[in-house]
């Protein structure tokens, strides 16, 4: 997610109509995820009624609003404004080739707006639409030579591809983001993180840990003058969360749990709730039933308000595994843990009125 004053991201796309239809319907055709949100009358983008196209400053302002909504309430909270943008900013859904004569400042603002929209749609569970908007963001960034937005978009899509079980494509997207030249520390750190997740999913055990060790070393170099503005969110908690998540992917739960616990503090942006979900998964993988029950007791009362489909999906999957599967270190979860799983599932299911 940025902020500036086989199945990888495609180089070109003109699928604006399809993206708008998927998001406008409230359901992602690829995943069946329904956010349950609608665009209200007050979902004003602030960029209407410009015959010559949206002003770059107005585009950056609406991008900031989207980031603020996502940080406060998760991707689902920002979906209404995303839908309004898709209706009111035709350039955001136009084929990039049709914008060839558009000024570079406006193209850069559109590229950043689409990058943020792609991130939000991913977090809200609209995977197919997110992938298409990522492709548009990449094409726009390439059109105006904005290599940093292009790299961030590729790294976002790498995470999306990993989430949707395409680790080889995720690794390829990260490799494209790396490029042929050395990267500044924070960007290189994020590339290594994406590569570590993908290689862990492909079955490697040593390589993911080595990649994360390199990421940690680069992180300690600090933010350089060459790092882009969007690198602000790659901080110690973000790094700890991904170190723990990658460790959990390779079954090293003793290492994963303390790292995820450090990243899963209740304060901070909404997207970090994902680390809490992975902490719960790691605790159940480790057979730490008492700790898992305690975490569920703390989490369940606020679970229905989590606006991230990624997070609720992970929590739901862990609860279902608790009910159905055996633990890694114990033959079976105790009855109290299974009761807690039922409580969590009930808390995640919206109540009908």
C-alpha positions as CSV (number, residue, x, y, z in Angstrom):
1,X,0.0,0.0,0.0
2,X,1.6,3.2,-1.1
3,X,1.4,6.9,-0.4
4,X,3.3,9.5,-2.4
5,X,2.8,13.5,-2.2
6,X,1.9,-17.7,-15.8
7,X,-0.4,-15.6,-13.7
8,X,1.6,-12.6,-12.7
9,X,0.5,-9.0,-13.2
10,X,-0.2,-8.5,-16.9
11,X,1.6,-5.8,-18.8
12,X,-1.7,-4.3,-20.2
13,X,-5.3,-4.5,-19.3
14,X,-8.5,-2.7,-20.4
15,X,-10.9,-4.6,-18.2
16,X,-12.3,-1.6,-16.3
17,X,-15.9,-2.6,-17.0
18,X,-15.4,-6.1,-15.6
19,X,-13.7,-4.8,-12.5
20,X,-16.4,-2.3,-11.8
21,X,-19.1,-4.9,-12.3
22,X,-17.4,-7.3,-9.8
23,X,-16.9,-4.8,-7.1
24,X,-20.2,-3.1,-7.7
25,X,-22.0,-6.4,-7.3
26,X,-20.5,-6.8,-3.9
27,X,-19.2,-10.3,-4.7
28,X,-15.9,-11.4,-6.2
29,X,-16.6,-13.9,-9.0
30,X,-13.4,-15.7,-8.3
31,X,-13.8,-16.2,-4.5
32,X,-17.5,-15.7,-3.7
33,X,-16.5,-13.3,-0.9
34,X,-19.2,-10.8,-0.1
35,X,-18.2,-7.7,1.8
36,X,-21.7,-6.7,2.6
37,X,-21.0,-3.0,2.0
38,X,-22.8,-0.7,-0.4
39,X,-21.9,2.8,-1.6
40,X,-23.8,5.4,0.3
41,X,-24.9,8.8,-0.9
42,X,-22.0,10.4,1.0
43,X,-19.3,8.4,-0.8
44,X,-18.1,11.4,-2.7
45,X,-14.7,11.1,-4.3
46,X,-14.1,14.9,-4.5
47,X,-13.0,14.6,-8.2
48,X,-16.2,15.0,-10.1
49,X,-17.1,17.3,-13.0
50,X,-13.7,17.8,-14.7
51,X,-14.0,17.6,-18.4
52,X,-10.3,17.4,-18.9
53,X,-9.8,14.6,-16.5
54,X,-9.2,14.3,-12.8
55,X,-6.7,16.8,-11.3
56,X,-3.6,15.0,-9.9
57,X,-4.0,16.7,-6.6
58,X,-7.6,15.5,-6.2
59,X,-6.5,12.0,-7.2
60,X,-3.8,12.0,-4.5
61,X,-6.3,13.3,-2.0
62,X,-8.8,10.5,-2.7
63,X,-5.9,8.0,-2.5
64,X,-5.0,9.3,0.9
65,X,-8.7,8.9,2.0
66,X,-8.6,5.4,0.8
67,X,-5.5,4.6,2.7
68,X,-6.9,6.2,5.9
69,X,-10.1,4.2,5.6
70,X,-8.2,1.0,5.0
71,X,-5.8,1.6,8.0
72,X,-8.7,2.4,10.3
73,X,-11.2,-0.3,9.3
74,X,-9.7,-2.7,6.9
75,X,-10.3,-3.1,3.2
76,X,-14.1,-3.6,3.5
77,X,-14.4,-0.1,5.1
78,X,-12.8,1.4,2.0
79,X,-14.9,-0.5,-0.6
80,X,-17.7,2.0,-0.8
81,X,-15.3,4.8,-1.8
82,X,-13.5,2.4,-4.2
83,X,-16.9,1.8,-6.0
84,X,-17.5,5.6,-6.1
85,X,-14.0,6.2,-7.6
86,X,-14.7,3.6,-10.3
87,X,-17.9,5.3,-11.2
88,X,-16.6,8.9,-11.0
89,X,-13.0,8.7,-12.3
90,X,-13.3,7.1,-15.8
91,X,-9.5,7.3,-16.1
92,X,-9.1,4.8,-13.3
93,X,-10.9,2.1,-15.3
94,X,-9.9,3.1,-18.9
95,X,-7.5,1.1,-20.9
96,X,-4.0,2.5,-20.3
97,X,-3.4,2.8,-24.1
98,X,-6.2,5.3,-24.3
99,X,-4.3,7.6,-21.8
100,X,-1.1,7.7,-23.9
101,X,-1.4,11.5,-24.3
102,X,-2.2,12.1,-20.6
103,X,0.4,14.1,-18.6
104,X,2.9,12.2,-16.6
105,X,1.8,13.8,-13.3
106,X,-1.8,12.7,-13.8
107,X,-0.7,9.2,-15.0
108,X,1.5,8.8,-11.8
109,X,-1.4,9.8,-9.6
110,X,-3.7,7.4,-11.4
111,X,-1.1,4.6,-11.1
112,X,-0.9,5.2,-7.3
113,X,-4.7,5.4,-7.0
114,X,-5.0,2.0,-8.8
115,X,-2.2,0.5,-6.7
116,X,-4.1,1.4,-3.5
117,X,-7.4,0.2,-4.9
118,X,-5.8,-3.1,-5.8
119,X,-4.5,-3.5,-2.3
120,X,-7.9,-2.7,-0.8
121,X,-9.8,-5.1,-3.1
122,X,-7.3,-7.8,-2.1
123,X,-7.8,-7.2,1.6
124,X,-11.6,-7.1,1.1
125,X,-11.6,-10.4,-0.6
126,X,-12.1,-9.3,-4.2
127,X,-9.2,-11.3,-5.6
128,X,-10.1,-11.3,-9.3
129,X,-10.8,-7.6,-9.3
130,X,-7.7,-6.9,-7.3
131,X,-5.5,-8.7,-9.8
132,X,-7.0,-6.8,-12.7
133,X,-6.5,-3.4,-11.0
134,X,-3.0,-4.4,-10.1
135,X,-2.4,-5.0,-13.8
136,X,-3.8,-1.5,-14.6
137,X,-1.7,0.2,-12.0
138,X,1.4,-1.5,-13.4
139,X,0.6,-0.5,-16.9
140,X,0.0,3.1,-15.9
141,X,3.2,3.2,-13.8
142,X,5.2,1.9,-16.8
143,X,3.5,4.5,-19.1
144,X,4.8,7.4,-17.0
145,X,8.0,5.8,-15.9
146,X,7.1,5.5,-12.2
147,X,9.3,2.5,-11.3
148,X,8.5,2.7,-7.6
149,X,4.8,2.4,-7.9
150,X,5.4,-0.4,-10.5
151,X,7.6,-2.3,-8.0
152,X,5.1,-1.8,-5.1
153,X,2.3,-3.1,-7.4
154,X,4.3,-6.2,-8.3
155,X,5.0,-6.9,-4.6
156,X,1.3,-6.4,-3.8
157,X,0.4,-8.9,-6.5
158,X,3.0,-11.3,-5.3
159,X,1.2,-11.3,-1.9
160,X,-2.1,-11.8,-3.6
161,X,-0.8,-14.7,-5.7
162,X,0.6,-16.4,-2.7
163,X,-2.7,-15.9,-0.9
164,X,-4.5,-17.6,-3.7
165,X,-2.1,-20.5,-3.8
166,X,0.0,-19.5,-6.8
167,X,3.5,-19.5,-5.2
168,X,5.5,-19.8,-8.4
169,X,3.7,-16.8,-9.9
170,X,4.2,-15.0,-6.6
171,X,7.9,-15.7,-6.8
172,X,8.0,-14.5,-10.4
173,X,6.3,-11.2,-9.5
174,X,8.8,-10.6,-6.7
175,X,11.6,-11.3,-9.1
176,X,10.2,-8.7,-11.5
177,X,10.0,-6.2,-8.7
178,X,13.7,-6.9,-7.8
179,X,14.9,-5.9,-11.3
180,X,18.5,-5.9,-12.5
181,X,19.9,-3.2,-10.2
182,X,20.5,-3.0,-6.5
183,X,17.5,-1.8,-4.5
184,X,17.4,0.5,-1.5
185,X,17.2,-1.3,1.9
186,X,13.5,-1.2,2.6
187,X,12.4,-2.1,-0.9
188,X,14.9,-5.0,-0.9
189,X,13.6,-6.1,2.4
190,X,10.1,-6.4,1.1
191,X,11.3,-8.3,-2.0
192,X,13.0,-10.8,0.2
193,X,9.9,-11.2,2.4
194,X,7.8,-11.9,-0.6
195,X,10.3,-14.5,-1.9
196,X,10.5,-16.1,1.5
197,X,6.7,-16.7,1.6
198,X,6.7,-18.1,-1.9
199,X,9.6,-20.5,-1.4
200,X,8.1,-21.7,1.9
201,X,4.9,-22.5,0.1
202,X,6.9,-24.4,-2.5
203,X,8.2,-26.7,0.2
204,X,11.6,-25.3,0.9
205,X,12.7,-25.2,4.6
206,X,16.2,-23.7,4.7
207,X,15.8,-21.0,2.0
208,X,12.8,-19.2,3.5
209,X,14.7,-18.8,6.8
210,X,17.8,-17.6,4.9
211,X,15.8,-15.1,2.9
212,X,14.2,-13.7,6.1
213,X,17.6,-13.4,7.8
214,X,18.8,-11.4,4.8
215,X,15.6,-9.2,5.1
216,X,16.3,-8.6,8.7
217,X,19.9,-7.6,8.0
218,X,18.9,-5.2,5.3
219,X,16.2,-3.7,7.6
220,X,18.8,-2.8,10.1
221,X,20.5,-0.7,7.5
222,X,17.6,1.8,8.0
223,X,15.7,3.9,5.5
224,X,18.0,5.3,2.8
225,X,17.5,8.4,0.7
226,X,16.8,6.1,-2.2
227,X,13.8,4.4,-0.5
228,X,10.4,5.6,-1.9
229,X,7.9,7.3,0.3
230,X,5.7,4.2,0.5
231,X,8.4,2.3,2.4
232,X,7.1,4.0,5.7
233,X,5.0,1.0,6.7
234,X,7.9,-1.6,6.7
235,X,8.7,-1.2,10.3
236,X,9.9,-3.6,13.1
237,X,6.4,-5.0,13.8
238,X,5.8,-5.6,10.1
239,X,9.1,-7.5,9.8
240,X,8.5,-9.5,13.0
241,X,5.1,-10.5,11.8
242,X,6.4,-11.8,8.5
243,X,9.3,-13.6,10.2
244,X,6.8,-15.4,12.4
245,X,4.4,-16.1,9.5
246,X,7.2,-17.6,7.3
247,X,8.4,-19.6,10.3
248,X,4.9,-21.0,10.7
249,X,4.7,-21.8,7.0
250,X,7.7,-24.2,7.5
251,X,6.3,-25.7,10.7
252,X,8.7,-23.9,13.1
253,X,6.0,-22.9,15.6
254,X,8.4,-22.4,18.5
255,X,10.0,-19.6,16.6
256,X,6.8,-18.4,15.0
257,X,4.7,-17.8,18.1
258,X,6.8,-15.2,19.9
259,X,7.4,-13.3,16.7
260,X,3.8,-13.2,15.8
261,X,2.9,-12.3,19.3
262,X,5.2,-9.3,19.1
263,X,3.6,-8.2,15.8
264,X,0.0,-8.8,16.9
265,X,-0.4,-6.0,19.5
266,X,-3.9,-4.6,19.5
267,X,-2.8,-1.0,18.5
268,X,-1.8,0.0,15.0
269,X,-3.4,-0.1,11.6
270,X,-6.2,-2.6,10.8
271,X,-4.2,-4.6,8.4
272,X,-2.0,-5.9,11.2
273,X,-4.9,-7.9,12.6
274,X,-3.7,-10.5,10.1
275,X,-0.8,-11.2,12.3
276,X,-3.2,-12.0,15.2
277,X,-4.9,-14.5,12.9
278,X,-1.6,-16.2,12.1
279,X,-0.7,-16.2,15.8
280,X,-3.8,-18.2,16.5
281,X,-2.9,-20.6,13.7
282,X,0.6,-21.0,15.0
283,X,-0.6,-21.6,18.6
284,X,-2.9,-24.4,17.4
285,X,-0.1,-25.8,15.3
286,X,2.1,-25.8,18.3
287,X,-0.6,-27.5,20.4
288,X,-0.6,-24.5,22.8
289,X,-4.3,-25.0,23.5
290,X,-4.5,-22.8,26.6
291,X,-2.9,-19.8,24.9
292,X,-5.1,-20.4,21.8
293,X,-8.2,-20.4,24.0
294,X,-7.2,-17.2,25.7
295,X,-6.5,-15.5,22.4
296,X,-9.9,-16.5,21.1
297,X,-11.6,-15.2,24.2
298,X,-9.9,-11.8,23.7
299,X,-10.5,-11.8,19.9
300,X,-14.0,-13.2,19.5
301,X,-15.9,-10.2,20.9
302,X,-14.4,-7.9,18.3
303,X,-14.1,-10.4,15.5
304,X,-17.3,-9.3,13.6
305,X,-15.8,-5.8,13.3
306,X,-12.7,-6.9,11.5
307,X,-12.9,-5.4,8.1
308,X,-10.2,-7.6,6.5
309,X,-11.5,-10.6,4.5
310,X,-7.9,-12.0,4.6
311,X,-8.0,-11.9,8.4
312,X,-11.4,-13.3,8.9
313,X,-10.7,-16.1,6.3
314,X,-7.6,-17.1,8.3
315,X,-9.5,-17.1,11.6
316,X,-12.3,-19.1,10.1
317,X,-9.9,-21.7,8.6
318,X,-8.1,-22.1,11.9
319,X,-11.4,-22.6,13.8
320,X,-12.5,-25.2,11.3
321,X,-9.2,-27.0,11.6
322,X,-9.6,-27.0,15.4
323,X,-12.9,-28.8,15.0
324,X,-11.9,-31.2,12.3
325,X,-8.2,-31.9,12.3
326,X,-5.5,-33.2,14.7
327,X,-2.9,-30.9,16.2
328,X,0.7,-31.1,15.1
329,X,2.0,-32.1,18.6
330,X,-1.1,-33.6,20.2
331,X,-3.5,-36.2,19.0
332,X,-6.5,-34.0,19.3
333,X,-7.4,-30.5,20.5
334,X,-9.1,-30.7,24.0
335,X,-12.9,-30.1,24.2
336,X,-12.3,-26.6,25.7
337,X,-10.3,-25.6,22.6
338,X,-13.0,-27.0,20.3
339,X,-15.6,-25.1,22.2
340,X,-13.5,-21.9,21.8
341,X,-13.4,-22.6,18.0
342,X,-17.2,-22.8,17.9
343,X,-17.4,-19.5,19.8
344,X,-15.0,-17.9,17.3
345,X,-17.0,-19.2,14.3
346,X,-20.2,-17.9,15.7
347,X,-18.5,-14.5,16.4
348,X,-17.3,-14.3,12.8
349,X,-20.7,-15.0,11.3
350,X,-22.8,-11.8,10.9
351,X,-26.1,-11.9,12.9
352,X,-29.3,-11.7,10.8
353,X,-31.8,-9.1,11.9
